[in-house]
């Protein structure tokens, strides 16, 4: 089983954005879609935590 994608810092967030660009430039496939979905969920979770900390 693969481990989930976790984003803890702004640097992690930036790396995730770069990874999404890399994936979008590559060929289509189930693995690509799975990784894109995991990245999107991790980025959203990070954004929500960041927004809560700002409040």
Number of C-alpha atoms within 10 A of each C-alpha: 3 4 5 11 13 16 20 13 11 12 10 14 19 13 13 20 15 12 15 18 12 10 16 13 9 10 7 10 8 8 10 15 13 11 16 18 13 15 21 16 16 19 21 14 15 19 15 12 12 14 10 9 8 7 5
